[in-house]
Amino acid sequence: MAEAAETKKISAWRALGMALGDRKTGFMLLFGFASGLPFALFLGTLFAWLTEAEVDLETMGIFSLIGLAYAFQFLWSPLIDKVNIPMLRKLGRRKQWIVPMQLLLGAILITMSLLEPRTQLGWFSLLAGIGAFASATQDIAINAWRIDVADERATIDILSTVYQMGYRLSSLVGGALGLIIAARIGWPQTYMMMGGILLFVGFVGLWAPNASGVAEENQGDEQVRALRMAGELSPHIRNRALALVGLLWAGAIGIVLAFMVMSMTYAPEDRPNPTEFTVNVGPWIIVATIILPALIAGWLASQKKQGKHLLREDAPPVSGGSYALDHLYRALVLPLVEFVGRMGWSLVLILAVVLTYRICDAIWGTFAYPFYLGELEYTNDDVAFASKFFGVGAIIAGLALGGLMLTTIGRMATLLIGGILAALTNLLYADMAIGGANMQAFSDTVGFTYLIEQVPGIGDAELARLTITIAFENLAIGIAGAAYIAWLSSIVSKKFSAVQYALLSSLTLLVGTLGRGALGEMIENQGYYDVFILTTWIGLGAAVLVCIEWWREGRSKAAAGIVAPEAGESVPAE
């Protein structure tokens, strides 16, 4: 038994070494960095530049619209998944979108560095908006690339972990480090430097590998031809479903575009509120583009399973309008039909995990600074040290530990442990909300207080208490994040990775957005302590759901005759 355990342990470590030594992993780190840098520059650091340029707050409010590109990126994910760019398709199915977006982002940042925000605000805001759209598009393609290229050597677990490491590093470079650099050389030079970095990444990205064994340029045509083979749904049934889904998506896209136009062209007092739009209209957009289409897809999958409305023999090839409808069905409806048909009623459990697993940190981010600065009365320097520098380091350490756990004990075990740890760290904040006596005692006992007291200028016992609390939380978030992204990536199909992953990840973003209003009201009425107790229970509830999902996956593999993989091995999603 001991020898078997040792062999398994060696196998896991060897698998980790192989994954880290694979060139795909290196490019994944680079792409993760390129994915996070524009987000930090457009939705964080940019406001510091605008403040320094004395742009008024009301005008700066328009720039919050940039966040909608990330919130609703799934709306154009079918385009990224299925459309080839002329003259660039030879780069590969995903790189034809990744590389141009990175080069465009680099050019936009350099161009912004040549503008004066206060006097050229129109051009400045237009470039920022285009940049956010390009950044969100890049994210769709990078997430799909990660899923597509994963194999037994560069596993989806390790690629997902490395991606997040790159993303977190870029948030540090584009955020805290960007502020430090700008204070010394100025904002234009800082943004020019960041633009040069993205141009370099885009150039290097030309050599990133594509998915092996996949004829990417022919995949779309093969899927369309398969729709007219015997045993597939008849065209008239598919076209009716496509009409319904297309109408829902067109309406949702129209609403978002109308909101953008109103926000950019109306007088300041008549502009719609971005937060209210996201909270009040956002859920209906999700219903129209995810929930209702999923129900339609479920009906289509059931009809096929029951043998209804199927072609008895191969339908003749078509061209023109019918051919275009087949392609549109393949882009918009088929990804949902495949996912719902493959998951069946298990989809309810999967959605429950998606909606609850990251809810604590998804909601908490909005209230972190009011808690640190207002409730606990720390200074800006204290919070910057504890959350930006020490905190980011703790997240990266958590991601590294999470990647190791994924390799050694497996995906679902890491997902469960990460969820429990992330939930329990809310109790640390609950202690801070009532004075932090326990966290202070722990910090003193382990010698962490003495260590922080050596930090010149700001180091004291109170800073040690805050820093060690944030460190534990971020360590847990790193483990949970590594496992969650790996799990989410593992349940989507490589054939429809861009659309399916974008749709699922958007639900994670939605629940955080919707929960902030209720949580803010609870903080106002009951205080932070009760909120942290509540979020602890929510997190533990999510851990229970993970246990059920783990059991379901095991039963599903057993029924299919699949031997569960050893830790460190990967079963690529098909």
N, C-alpha and C positions, 0 to 999 in steps of 0.2 A: 504493500500500500504506500509506504513512504517513497519507494522508488518511482511508483506511478505518479505520485503527487509532484515529485521533483522533476520528472520528465515533462509533466504538463507545465510546470513553472518555467522551465527552460524554454519550452516551446513558445510560451506567451512572450517572454523577453526577446526571443529571437524574432518573433513576428513583429514586435514593436520596433526592433532595430531595422528590420527589412523595410517597414513602412516609412520610418524616418529617413532612410537612405534612398528612397525612391524619388526620382526627379519630379513626379507629380506632387509630392508633399512640399517640395521647395516652391513650386509654382503656386500651390494652394496658399502658402504663407504670403506670397507676393500679392496674389489676387485678394486675399482677405484684407491686407493692408490697403490696397487700392479701393476696396469696397467701403471701408470705414473712414478714410481720409476725407472724401467729399462731404459725407454726412456731418463730420465734425466742423468742417470749414463753412458749410452753408447754413447749418442749424445751430451753431454754437459760437464759434470764434467770430463769425461775420458780424454779429450784433455788437461785439466789443469794438470792432472797427467803425461801425456806424455810430456808436455812442461817442467815440473819440472824434468823429467827423461832425458831431453836433447835429445829426439827423434826429428829428423829433420822434417821440415814441409812437405817435399815431401812424406816422409813415412807416416806421419799422414794423408795425403790426402787419403790414402787407406781406412782409417777408416770411411771416409765419405760414403763409399759404404754401411755401416751399415744402413743408412737411406733408402736404396732401399727396405729393408725388410718391412718397414712400408708403403712405397709408393705403393708397388705392392702386398700387403698382400691378396688382393682379388683373386689373381691367385690360391691360394690353399684353399680359403674359402669353395669350394664344398667338399673338403676332410674333413674339420672340421665339416661341416654341416651333413654329411651323414655316415662317417666311424666310427665304434666303435673300441676302443682299446681293444684287448684281455685282459681278467682278470680285466679290469678297467671299463667295461660298467655298472657294478652295481652301480658305483658312480653317474650315471646319464648322460644324453646325452651331457650336457655341462661340468659338473665337471670332466668327464673323460679326458678332455683336459686342463681345468683350473688348477686343482691341480698338475698334473705332470709337467706342464710348470713352475709353481711357484717354485716347489721344484728343478727343473733343473736350473732355474735362480739363486736361492739361492746358489746351489752348484757351479755354474759357477763363481759367484762373489767371493765366498770364495776361489776357486782355483786361480782366478786371483790375489787375495791378497797375494798369496804365490809365485807369479812369479815376476821377475825383468823385467820391460818393455823393457829396452834397450838391454839386452843380451838375452832375451827369447821372442823377439817380434813375432816370428812365432806362438808360442803357444798362446801368448797373443791375437794376431789378430784373430786366429781361434776361440778362446773362445768367443771373443767379437762378431764375426759374428754369431756363433751358438746362443749366447744369444739374439741378435737382432731378429733372426728368431723365437726363443721361445717366446720372448716378443710380437712380432706381432701376433703369433698364439694365445697367451693368450688373446690379445685384441679382436680378432675375436670371441672367445668363450665367453668372458665376455659380449660383446655387445649383443650376441645372448641370453645369460642367462638373461640379464636385460629385454629383450623383452619377453622372454618365461614366466618368473615368475610374470610379472606384472598382477595385478588383481584390483578389485574395492577397495581394502584396500591399498595395496602398489601400487599406480598408476604408470604408465609409466612416467608421468610428474615428480613425486617426485624421483623415482629411477634414472632418467636421471640427475636430478639436483644434487642428492647426489653423483652419480658417478663422476661428474665433480669436486665436492668439494674435494673428495678423490684424484683425479688426480692432482688438483692444489696444494694441500697440499704436495703431494709427490714430485712435481717439486721444491717446496721450500726446502724440506728436502734433496733431492738428489742434488740440485743445490747450492743455497747460503749457506744453513746450512752445506752441505757436504764440501764446501770450508773452512768454519770456523773450522769444526771438524778436517779436514786434516791438517790445519795449526798448530794444537795443538798435535795431536797424530800420524799423518802420514797417507799417502794414503793407504798402505796395511791394517792398522787397520780400516780405514774408510770403505773400501770396504768389509772387513770381517764383520763389523757391519751391513752394508746394506744387505749383503747376509743372515745373521742371521735373519733379519727382514722378508725377503721373505720366508725363510724356515718356520718361525712361521706362516705367513699368509697362506702358503700352507697347513700346518697342521690344522689350524683352519678352512680352507675352506672345509675340509672333512664334516663338519656339516652344510654347507650351504644348504638351501632347494632347491628341484627341482621343476619344473613346476607341479602344481597339476592337476589331472584329465587327464594326458597325459601318455599313455603307451609308453614311450620313446623307449624301446627296440624293440617294434613291429611296430613302426610308419613307418620305412623305407620299410619293407616288405608289409605293407598294401598299401602304395603309389604305389609300383611296381605292386602289384596285380590289383590295380584299373586301371592301364594303359591298361589292356587287357579286361576290361569290355565293354559291349555294349555302344555305344555313345562316346567312346574315339577314338582318332586318330589311324589309322591302323599302325601296326608296321613298314611297309616298308617306310611310309612317315616320321615317327619319326626317323628311322635309317638314312635316307638321311639328315635330319636336324642335327642329332647328328654328322654325319660325317663332315659336313661343320663347325659346331661350334667346334668340337674336333680338326679339322685341324687348325683353327684360334688360339685356345688356345694353342695347342702344339707349333705352330710357335712362339707365344709370349713368352712362357716359355723358349723355346730354345734360343731366342734372349737374354733374361735376363741372363740365365745361361752362354751363350757364353761371354757376357760382364763381368760377375763375374770372369770367368776363365782367360780371357785376363788381367783383372785388377790385379789379384793375381799372375800371372805367367810371364807376360811380363816385360821387362826392364822398368825402370821408364819413360824414354823418349818415349816409345812406348805404354804406357798405355792409354786407352780411357779416356776422361774427364767425370767424373760423372755428372757434371752440364749439359754439352752439351748432354749427353745421355738422361737425364731426360727431357730436353726441346725439343730435336729433335726427339728422338725415343719414349719417353713416350706417346705422343698423339696417335701415331700409334698403340701402345699396347692397349690403351683405345679403339680405333676404332675397333681393332681386337677382343677384349675380351668383350666389352660392346655394342658399337654402332651396329656393324654388327650382333652379336648374338641377340640383341634386335629387329632388323628388321626381322630376321628369326623367332623369337618368335612371333612377331606381325603377320606375315603371317600364322604361325601355329594356333594362336588364332582366326584369321579371318576364316580360313578353318573350324575350329570347330564350330564357330558361324553360318556359312553358311550351316552347315551339310554336308560338303564335306570330303571325305576320312575317314569316320567314320566306326567303326565296327558295323555291324548290329546285331551281337549276341556276347556273351562272347567268347573270344578266349581261346583255351585250354592252361593250364599252361605249362610253358617251363622251361628248365634247360640248363646248359652249356653256350654256347656263347650268345644265345638270351637272357637268364636271365641276363647275365653280361651287355649286351647292354641296357637292360631296367633299370638296376641300374645306369649305366653311364648317361643315358638320364635323369633320376630322379635327379641326382646330378648336372648336368651341364646345361641342357636346361629347365627342368620343372620350376625352380625358376623364370626364365625370362618369360616363357609362362604364368605362374600364374600372375606375376606382370603386364605385358603388357596387358593381357586379362582383368584383373580387372580394370586397370586404363584407358585403351583405349586411345583416343586422349588427355585425361587429362595428360598423361605422358609428353607431351611437356611442359605444364605449370609447372609441378612438377620439371622437369629437369631445367627449366629456374630459378626457385627459388633456387634449389641446386647450380647452377653455379654462382649465383649472391649474395646470401644472406650473405655469409661470405667472400666475395672477398676482402673487405677492410682490415680486420685484417689478412687474409691469405697472402696477398701480403706484407703488411706493416711490418711484423715482420722482414724481411730481412734488411730493411732500417732503422729500429728504432735506432740501435746503431750508424750508420754513421750520422744520424740526430742529436742525442743527443750529441755525442762526437765531430763530425767534424763540423757540421753546427752551432750548438748552443754553442759548446766549453765548455761543462760540463766535470767534472772529472769522473774517474771511480767510485770513492766513491759516488759522487752525483747520478750517474745513478743507482748504486747498491741499494742505499737507496730508491730512488724514484720508480724504476721499480720492484726490486726483493722483498723488504720487504713491503713497503707501497703499491706497485702495486698489489702484490699477495693478500694482505689483502683486497684491493678494489674489486678484482675479486671474492673472496669468498663472500664478502658482496653482490655483484651483483648477484651471484648465489643464495644466500639465499633469496634476494628480488625477483628474478625471480621465485624461487620455490613457494614463497608466492603468487605471481601474477598468476601463473599457477593454483593454487588451488582456488583463489578467483574470478578471472575474466575470466579464461579459457585459453586454449592453443593458439588459433589463435590471440586473443587480445594481449596476451603477446608477441607472435611472431612479431606482427606488431609494438607494442610500442618499443620492443627491437631493431628491425631493424631501426626504425626512430632515436632512441637515438644514436645507434652505428654510423649511417651516420652523424648525426649532430656533434658528437665529433671531426670529421675531421676538422670542422671549428675552433675548439680550437687550433689544431695544425697549421692551416693556420695562426692564430693570432701569435702563437709562431714563425713561420717562418719569420714574418715581425717585430719582436721585442718583442711581447708578452705584449704590453701595457695593453690591455683589461684584460688578465688573471692576470697580476700583480695587477691591480686596484681591481679586484674581490677578489683576495687573501687577499689584504690589508683590504678591506671592511668587510669581514666576520671574520677577526682575524686569518686566517690560517697562514699568514706570521709571526705573533708574535709567534704562536705555533711552527713553524719549526725553528725559530731563537733560540729556546731553546735547539735544538739538539746540543750537544757539538761537537766542531771540524769542522763541515761542515755546520751547519744551517745558512742560510741567506735568503734574499728576493728572489734571483734568484732561489735557490733550492725550495723555496715555490711555485714559479710559475711553475716549472717543475713538482713538486710532485702533485699539485692540477690538472694539466692537465692530467697527467697519471691516477690519481685516477678517474676522471670523465670518461675517456675512458674505463678503466678496469671495472668500475661499469656497464657501458652500455654493454660491451662485456659479462660480467657475465649474465646479464638479457637476452641478445640475444642468448648467448650460451645455457642457460638452456632451452629456448623455442625451439631453432633449433634442438637440440638433441632429445628433447621430440617429436617434430613434425616428425622428420625423423624416429624415432623408431615407431611412431604410424601408418605410412603408409606401413610398411613392414608386411608380413605375418608371423605368428608364425611358420608355417610349413617350411618356408625357410628363417628364420631370419638371419642366419649367412651370406649366400650368398648375399641376397638382400641388407642388411645393408652395407656389405663390399663394394659392387659395388657402391652404392650411395655415401658413404662417400669418396671413392676414387676420385670421380668426384670433390668434394670440394677441395681435396688436389691438384688435377691436375690443376684446374683453377688458384690457387695461384702460382703454379710453373711456369705456362706458362706466367702469367701476370708480373712476376718480371723483365724479360728482357725488356719488353716494358716500364714498369714504371721506371726502372733504366735509360733508354735512355731519357725519358721525364724529369726526375730529372736533368740529365746532361745538357739538352738543355734549359729547361724552369725554373728550380728551384723547390723547395719544395712547395711553395705557390700554384702554378697552379695544382700540383698533388693532394694536399689536397682538392681543389675545385672540381676536377674531381671525386675523390673517394666519395665525399659527394653526387654528383649527381648519381653515380652508386648505392650507398646505398639507396638513396631515390627511385630510379627505382626499386630496389629489394622490397622495402616496397609496391610499387604499385602492383607488382606481388603477394605479400602476400595477399593484399586485394582481388585480383581476385581469388586466391586459396581459401580464406575464403568463398567467395561467391559460388565457385564451390562445396566446401564441404557441405555447407548448402543446396544447390539444390540437391546434390546427396543423402543426408540423407532424405530430404523431399520426393524425388521420391521413395526412398526405404521404406518410412513409418517409419523411425527411428526418435524418439524424441531426439532432441539435448540434450546432458547431461548438467546438472548443473555444475557450476564451482566446481572443486574438485572431480567430478566423472570421471571415465575412461571408454573408450570403447576399450577393447583390440583388437589389430589387429588380424584378422584371416587369 
